[in-house]
Amino acid sequence: MKINSTTRSLWLLILLLLSAPSAYSAMTASLDNPPSQYIRMAEDGAALQVAVVRFKPRSGEQNWYLDLVSAVHVAEAGYYQDLNQRFAKYDAVLYEMVATEGTKVTPRQQDQSGNKTSAGKQNILTNLQMMITDVLGLTFQMDGVDYSPQHFIHADFSPDEFKKSMADKGESIAGMVLQMWRAGLARELTAGAGSQLSLFALLMADDKQLALKRMMAQELANAESMMMAFEGPEGSTLVAARNQKALNILKRTLIEEKPQSVAIFYGAAHMQDFQQRLINDFDLVPVSIEWLDAWSLQ
């Protein structure tokens, strides 16, 4: 029973990395069809990778492009350094964060004891992400990404908008956690003895931090399709409603600023929904995919 409880807790943390608010990159590949995943294990198992997918107008008459830049919210420091260099080349970067308009994102500051703290009040999701960061020896997204450039555009709900959307949909944080727990339990039962063997291997490993990273990376790589199933046909506030808000801001940005290059920087769990909306509502088509190493597993 204790092992099952631990597995379910890990699954909730894994879903959090994909959906809440190392810089090796594979060769860019052209696409014939929309990609079926935005997060994966590298073929050699040496890294957890996330996708950058480029979209262009179907007609080819407009000379601009949009990149869906996938994220996990804790990753290697080199991954974020690579992203900062990439983001500097866009005309506009639309980013996720449930925050009041005008909020300035600042890295955590070290106190005199050497512990990292934040100048602002953190919510429970952020605190959990910080905990995972420390346990896995990774870097928190808010520490690694430079949000200060003028071309960074907040494209997400405010806390009040988030609460209203949840109320309108009859959702609650407790209800979402329960759905995630059920999804994790179903997956655990499907996996059978394999999940318990993974935990046993973790307990027996010499490098437990690396073993835990590998176990969580494998779960993350398999979690994207389950997150979309969790969304259901109506779509949740957590993904679908926030994505629609981001695309409303994209429409405004395209009209007012006429950028030639745009990035939407959101968690990997958001990307399948974004992809479908860009194809259906903006008449864009994916033309290439590039895979970036987010976690080193060596």
N, C-alpha and C positions, 0 to 999 in steps of 0.2 A: 504493500500500500504506500509506503514511503517513497519508493521508486516511482510509482505512478504519479504521485503528487508532485514530485520534483520535475518529472517530464512535462506535466501540464503547465507548471510555472515557467519552465524554459520556453514552451510554445507561446505563451502570452508575451514574453519578452521579445521573442523573435518577430511576432506580428507587429509589435510596437516599433521595431527597427524599420519595418517596411512602410508603415502608414502614418505614424504620428507626425505633429509638428515638433610608395609602390608604383609609382605612376607609370608603370609599363602599360602600353595600350596596344592591342592587337591591330593588325592591318585593317583598314576600312574596307568593307565589302559592299558591293552593290546589292540591291534587293529587287526581286521579282514579285514578292508578295509581302504584305505587312508582317512584321516579326511577331512571333507567338510568345516571346518572353523578353523581359527587360532586365533579368537578373539570372545568373547561372554560375555553376562551377566551371572553371577552366578545364579544358579537355585533359590536361595532365594532373588535375586536382591540386595544383599549386596555388590557386587563388580563387577568391570569390569575385566575380566580375559583374559590372553593371553596364548597361548599354547607353550609347548616345546615338539617337536615330534622327536622321535629317529628313525633313519634309519640304517639298517644293510645290508650287501651284500645278495642278494637273494640266492646265492649258499650256504652260510653259511661256505664257505671254508676259508674266510679271517676274521681274528680276529680284526676287528676295527668297529667303529660306528661313525655316524655323527648325531648331534642334530640341528634341526632348532629351534632357540631360538627367538620367536616373541617379538616384542617391539612396544610400543607406545612411542613417543619421549618426552612426559612429563608424570610423574607418581609419585606414593608415594615414599618417600625416602627409606622406608623399602624394596620396590621391587628392587631397584637398589642395596641395600646392599646385598640382597639375591643373585642377579645376580653376584656380585663381588665374593662371596664365591663359587658359582658354576663355574665361569670362571677359577678360580685358579686350578681346577681339570682337565681341558682339556690340551691336548698337543698343540693344536692350536685353536685360536679363530679368525675367519674371520669376519671383521666388515665393516659396510657401512659408508661412508662419502665422498661426492664429494669434494676432496681436493688434493692438489699437493702431490706427493710421498714424504715421509719423514716428513709430517706435524705432529707435536706433539699436541695431544689434551690436553688442560689444562682447569680446571674449571674456571668459571668466578670469578673474584676477586672483593671484596667489596671495594668501594672507601670510602673516609672519611665521606661521608654523609650516608653511610650504603646501598647505591644502588649497585646493581651488574653490573659490567662492564666486558668487555672482552679485553684481551691484543691484540687480533687479529681483523681484519676487519670482520664484520658479514654481511652475505647476508640477503636479505629481508625475506627469509623463516625462517632462524634462529631467526631473530628479532620477527617474528610473533609467533614462538614457545615459545620464552621467554615471550612474552606478555601473551600467554595463561597460561603459568606456573604461572605467578604472579596473574592472575585473578582467577585461580582455586585453588591457594594455594598448588600447587604441586612442584615437583623438575624437573629441566631440565636434560635430559639424559646426556649431556656433563658435568654436575656438579656431577651427581650421579654415573656414571660408571668410574672405574679406567682403563684407556687405556694404562697405562705405562708398564705393563708386557711385557717381550720380546716375549712371544708366541702370542701376539696380532698382527694380520696381516691385513693391509689395503687392502680391496678387493672391490674396487669401482673405478669409473671414476675419472680422474683429471678434473678440470674445462674445460680445452681445449678439452678433449675427450668427455665430456658431450655436449659441444657446437657443436662439429663436428657431433656427433650422431644425435642431433636434426636437424642440417642442412641437413644431409643425408636423414633423414626421412621426411623433410619438416615440422618440428614441430617448435613451438615457445612457450615461456612461456605464452604469451597472448592467444594463441590458446588453450593451456591446461586449463588455467583458464576459458575460455569460455566453453569448454567441461564440466568441473566440474560444472560450474554454470548451464548449461542446465540439467545435471544429477540431481543436487539439486532441480531445478525447477520442473522437472518431478516427482521427489519423493514427493515434497511438494504438487503438484496437486493430486497425488495419495492418499496421506495421508488425504486430504480434511481438514475438520475442526479440526482434531486431532492435527495438528501442531500448530494451533493458540491457541487451548486450553492449550497446553503445555507451550506456551509462557505466556499465561494469568496466569497459575499456578505459573510460575517462578516469575512474577511480584508481585504476592500476597504472596509468600512464606516468612516466617520469616527469614530463613537462605537461602538467595539468592545464596550464593556461592555453598552450597550443592545442591540446586535445579538445578543450572546451570550444575554442575558436573553430576547429574543424567540424565539430558536431553541430554548432549553431549555424555555420556557413552552409552545411548540407541542408539543414532545415529551411534556412532562408531561400536557398535555391529552389526548393520544392514548394515554397509557400505562396508564390505569386498567384497560381491558379486557384488556390483555396481562398485567397483574399477576394478574388473576383466572384467566387461562389458565395462568399459571405455578403457581398454587396446585394445580391438578389436582383430581380428585375426592376425594382423601383429605384435602386441606388441609395446609398447612405449619405448622411452628412459628412462622415469621415472622408469619403473619397468623391463621390459623384457631385454632391452639392458644392464642395470646395473647388472642384475642377471647373464647374460651370462659372463660378465667380471669377476664377483665374482667366477663363476664356472671354468673359465679358470685359475684363481689363485688357486682354490682348486686342480685342476689337477696337477699344478706345485708343490704345497705343498705336495701332496701325493707322488709324485715321488722323490722330493729332501729330504724331512724330514721324510717320512714314519710315520706319527703320528698314534697312536692307538685310539685317541679320538679327534674329531673335532666339533666345534660349528660354525654355521653360524648365526650371530647376526644381523638381519635386521628387518625393520618394518613389521608389520603383513600383510600389503597389498602385500608384495613380496612373501609370503610363498606358495600360491597355484601354482604360476609359478615355484618356486624352487622345490616344491614337484614333479611336473610333469617332470621336467628336471632330477631330481635325479633318478626317476623311469626309464625314457626312456634312458638317456645317461650314467648313472652310474650303472644301474641294481641294485639299492638299493630298499628296501621295508620298509615302516613304520611299526614299531613293538610295539610302546607304545606312549602314550600321557599323559602329565602332565599339569595341569592348574594352573597358578600363578595369584594371585591377583595383578593387576597393579594399580587400583584405589579403594579406600574404599568409599562406597556410604552410609555409616551409619552416 
